[in-house]
Amino acid sequence: MGQKVHPYGFRLGVTYDWHAKWYAGKNYAQLLQDDLKLRRAVEQKCLGGDIARLEIERPGGELCLTLYSARPGVLIGKGGRNVEILREELEKISGERVRLTIREVRQPELEACLVARSIAVRIENRIPFRRAMKQAVFRTMQAGAKGIKIRCAGRLGGREIARSETFHQGQMPLHKLCADISYGLVEAHTAMGCIGVKVWIYKGDIVSRKTEEISVTTEASEVS
């Protein structure tokens, strides 16, 4: 089961929250298409900003976007010029007033999409895929991760027949709902075709408040 479902979708409502927080009635399809357009625009225009994720909210008829970036200074620009240009372009796409917030990702080595993007860039720059994968595994484990799995698929090394290779180190409990697993998928566009890079990073377990309260109550009863 854990190998066949999306790690985020499997844990939505349990340990993870939604990346799009809004409610709509009859115009749900239109708002969903607007969200997809905004995500594509941010992905294309912020290539150098190392975007980890984008959260979209629509409180009171206003559009609020929160960008989590490993390089917020690149997105902000000198005097906030880049942010204003990006906000104006997003307002043209959505047709609404946009409130843009940028937050820093303190440990980019623990964000799976950033790790996958760095591997894809190295593969596009003709660095051997095994070396890129091993270096990414080493940096992620040094950053404090409990486990990492990387899978590259496609015409690896320019081979005629597509294949896949996987590097795995540490723990990767995909079936456990409380496991904090970051997942990312990025495509590397090479002269021989597209190579898919998937990354899973296990950071530890997320203990909910209910579990903490139950454990505290159990300890208090044992003491008494």
N, C-alpha and C positions, 0 to 999 in steps of 0.2 A: 504493500500500500504506500509506504513512504517513498518508494522509488518511482511511483507513477503519478503522484499529485504534486502540485506546486507547494513548496514549503510555506509560503505566505498564506495561500488560500486554505491550506490544511489547518492553519492556526488562527485564522481570522475570528475575532470575537472571543478567543481564549487567552492568548498572550499578545497578539498583534492587533493593531487598530487599522482602520481603512485609510488609504492615501487620498481618497476623495470623500469629503464630508459635506454632503448636501442632500436635500430631499426635493423631489419634483413629482408633479402629477402627469398631465398629458404631454408636457414638453420634455419628458425624461430623455427621449432619444436624441433630441436636438442638443441638450446640455451634455450628453455623453459624447457626441461627435465634437462639440466644442472643446471638451477636456482632451480628447485625443489630438486635436489640432494644436492645442497649447503645449502638450507634452512633446509633440514632434518639433514644434518651433523652438522650444527650449533646448531640446537635444541637438538641433542643428546649429543654433546660434551661440551655444555655450560649450563648444568642444574643448576649449582650453581651461574651462573652469572646474573640471572634474566634478560634475553633478552626481551626487549619490542617490538622491530621490527628490521628488516634487510632490508636495501636498497641496491640494486644492480645496478651498472652502468657499461657500456662498452664503454668508450671513446677511440677512436684510437687503437682498438685491445687490450686494457688493461682491466682487470677485477678489479673493485673497489667495495669493500664491506664496508658498514658503519653499525656498530652494536650500537644500543642504549640500554644501560644497566643501571640498578639501582645499580649494584655493579661492576664498572669498574676495581677496584683494584684486584678483584678475577680473572677477565679475563686477565689482564695484567701480573699478577704474579710478582715474585721477579726478578727485572732486565729485565722485559719484556720477560721472558722465556716462559710463557704460550701463549703469542701472537705469538711468533715464531713457536711454535709447532702447534698451530691452523692454522697459515698461510701455513705451509708446507703441512699439511693434506688437506687443501682446494685446494692447487695447484695440489696435486695428483689426487683429484677428478675431477677438471675442466681441467687439462692439460694446464693451462695458468698461466701467472704471475699474482699474486694476490696482490693488495694493500689494506691492512686492516686498518680501522680506527674505533676507539672506542670512543663513546661519552656518557656522563653521563645523565641519566634521573633524574632531580632534584626532582620531586614529583612522586614517584612510586605509591602513593595512588590514583593518577588520571589517571593511565594507566590501562585500563580494562583488558588486557591480564595478567598483573602482579597481579592484584587483583584476577582474576579467578584462576591463578596458586596457589596463597596462599590459597585460599579456597579449591582447589583440594588437596593440600598437607595436610591440616588439616583433610579433610575427610579420606584420606589414613591413617592418624595417629589415626583413630578411634575417632576423636572429633565429637560430634553431629553436623549434618549439619546445623541445625537452629542456633546454637550458632556461628558457623563459619560465616554464612551469616550475622547475626546481627552485629558481631564485624567488619566485612568488611564494612558494610553500615555505621557504626558509624565513623570509621577511614576515609572513603572517604568523608563524609559530613564535618568532622572536617578539612579536608585538603582544603576545599573551593569549592567543587563541588556543582552545583545547583540541581542535581538530580542523582539518581542511581537506577538501576533495576537489580536484580540478580535472575536467574532461574536455579534451579537444577532439573535434570530429571534422572530417573533410579530407581533401587531398593533401595530407600532411607530408611535408618534405618534397612536394611536387610529384607524388606517386600517381599512377594512372587510375588506380582504384581507391575510392574513399574508404577511410577506416577511422577508428577512434582510439585514443590512448588516455589512460586515467592515472593520475598521481593521487595517492591517499596517505595521509599521515595523521595520527591521533584518533580521536573518537568522532563519530558522526551518527548520533542516534536520531534517524529520520522519523521514527515512529512515535517518539516521545513528544507530547504536545507542549510541555513546559520548556523544551529545549529552545534556546535562543539561536536560531540558525539564519544566517544572512545568505541570500541566494542572488546570483547575477548571471545574465546571459548576454553576451556581446558577440558580434560577428566581425571577423577580420577579413577585409577585402584584399585579396592578393591577386597576382597575375594568373594563378592557376585556379582561381575561384574563391568562394567564401568558405571560411573555416569558423565553425562555431566554438565558442569558449564558454563553458559552464563552470561556475565556482560555487561551492558550498563552504561556509565557514561556521564552525560551532564555537560560540562564545561562552557557553555555560548554560545553567538553568535559570528560568525566570520563576521566582517564588511569588505566588499571588498573596494578597492580604488575607484572604480567607484561610489559606494554608498556614500562614504565620500565626493568625489568631487561634487556629485549632491546636498548633504545636504549643503555643504559650499556655493555653487552657489545660492541655494535657500535662505540661510540666508543673503548673500550679496545683493540679489535683494530686500529682504524685508527691509533691513536697508536703501538702497538707495531710 
